[in-house]
Amino acid sequence: MPNYLVLMRHGQSEWNKANLFTGFKDVELTELGIEEAKDGGRRLKEAGIKFDQVFTSTLKRANETAILALTEAGQEDLIETMVYHDDLRERDYGDLTGLNKDETREKYGAEQVHIWRRSYDVPPPGGECLQDVVEKRVRPYYDAEIKPLVDEGKNVLMAAHGNSLRAMLIILGAETPDTINDAEMETGVPVVFTIEDGKIVNREMFK
């Protein structure tokens, strides 16, 4: 029997809507974000995936998404045992946090902002690059806390952020540092990895 690892980015946040660099800032979901989270939960219910454990970041846009999705999926019992951890937070955008992305392009140039946003190993001023998120936070946490459950055949949901989940795509071998730029994690859309005998056999977006 296969088991499943599901990566789910939080629903749209207030700062997503305002086109701001969010990073570690704790912001609320928008009304659309709430609906996206619920819709993700409905799609998981339709697929019949029953989770054994749920992991999320300590930022409320992610854990509220998990709660909404689990409730919609009829798996509210997992909310009580959900594991929250700082290592699953969004990338730290440092000095860019709170800035409008369009205004930042005007100030620093579109090419420089693209490098800060999408380069694997170039961090924004005072912040983290994606490589930092992969190697210093998400990979060690995944290897220690989540991978053992997946290897046991458990079904696991990770509700987190665009960059911490893009980090997971690299860790899982689904993307590389060279291909990750083209990999988008859409808000509220579950990305489902089907695993058989410890190996990923399918990757599908539930949208």
N, C-alpha and C positions, 0 to 999 in steps of 0.2 A: 504494500500500500504506500502511495506517495505521501509526503508531508509537505507543508507549505511555510514559506517565509514571506510575509507581506510587508512591504515598505509603503507607508502612507504619509505624504506630506500634509501638513496642516491646511485647513481651508484658508481662503483669502483673509488676510489680516487688514486692520485699519491702515497700517503703513504700506502693505502691498498696494492697496487701493490708492494711496497718496503718492506712490512711486518713490518711496524713501528707502535708503539703506537701513535695514532693521537690526541684523546681527543679534547681540545679546539683549537688546531692548525688549522688555516684556509688554506686548501689546495685545489688544483684544481682536477677536474675530469680527468681521463684518457680518451683516445679515446674509449676504451671499456665501461667506465662508462657513457659516453655520449650516446652510443648506447643502453646501458641497460636502461637508463632513457627514451629514446624515445620508446623503446620496451614496457616498462611499460605503457606509454601513449597510445600506440596502443591497448594494451590489455584492457585498461579501455574504450577506444572508442568502441571496439568490444562488450564489455559487455553492452554498452549503459548507463553507469553511468554518469549523469550530476551533477556536484558539485554546491553547493550553496556558499561554503566558503572553503578557503585553508589556512592552518597554516603551518609554517615552522620555522626552527631555523635561527639564524643570521649567521650561517656558510655557505659559498657559495656553498660547495658541496651539501648541502641539498636544498638550494633555487634554485640553477641552475637546479637541478634534477626536482624540481617542475615545473619550467618554461618550460623545455624541454618536460616533460610529458604532461603538459597542452596544449602546442602548438601542439604536436602530436595528442592529443585527440580532437583538434578543440575547445578548451575552453580557448583561449588566453585572452578573456575578463576578466577572473578571476585573471590574473597576476597583474593587477593594484590594486586590493583590497586584495592581499595576505597579511596575517599577519605574521610578523617576530618576534620571541621572544627568548631571551637568555635561558629561562627555558627549551626550547626544544633542546638545544645543546647536543652534545655527553657527555658522562661521562668524568670528568676531571681525567686524568691518573697521574696527579701530576709529581713526579720525573721520571716516566717512559716515559713521553711524548718525542717522537723523538727517542726512543731507538728501536733497532731491537729486535723483539720478540724472535728469536732464540738465539741471543747473550745474552739477558736478562735471558733466561733459563740457559745458560751456567754459568752465573755469580751468579745467586741466587738459581738455582736449579729448575727443572721442577715443582716440587710439590708446591713450594712457588709462582711461577709465575701463576700456575693454580688457586691457592687460590685468588691471587690478581685479576685475570681476571674473575673468575666465582663465588667466594663466594658472597653471598647476602649482608653480613654485615661487611666484612673485606676490608677496603680501601687500595690501594697502597700508598706508602709513599707520603704524601703531596697531595693526591688526594681524589676522592669520591668512595664510594662503591655503588652498585646498589640501596641499600636501601636509600641512600642519594638522588639519582636521583629520586626515586619514591616519597618519602615523603616530601622532601624539595623543589622540583622543579616541576616535571611533574604532580603529583596528584593535588596540589593546582591550577596550571594553567589550567589543564583539567576541574576541577570542576567549576572554575570561568568563563572560556571563551569558552570552546568547548562543554562540556556536555549539557549546556542549548540549544545549537543549535541542537545537536543530539536528545535531548528529544522533540524538536519541530517538528521532522521529517525531518530535513535538511540532505543533503548529504555533508559530510565533508571529505576532504583529509588532512592528516598530512604527510608532507614530512620531515623526520628527520634522525635519526641515529640509529645504531644497539642497543645501550643501552637505549636511550630515548624511543625507540619503544618497547624494551623488558620491560621497565618500564610500558608502556601502556598495555601490555599483562597482567601484574599483576593487574593494576588498573581496567581493564575490567573484571577481574575474569577468563580470559582465561587460565592463568597460575598462579602458586603459587610460593612463594620463594623456595619451594622444587623441583618444576618441571622446573623452568625457565632456568636452565643450559642446558637443552636439546632443548630449543627453539631458533632457529636461524632465524635472519632476513636477507634474502639474498639481495644482492645489486640490486636495481632497480626492485625488484619484489613486486607488490602491494599485500598486505594482506587485504582481503575484509571481513568486518563484516556486515552481513545482520541483520537488527534490525526490529522487529515487536512489536508494542505496548510497546516500550521502553526496550525490552529484546532482547539480542543477540540470534539469532536462527541458525546462520551458520557462519563459519569461513573458508575462502578459499584463497589459494595462486594462483594468476594469473600468471602462468609461462608455 
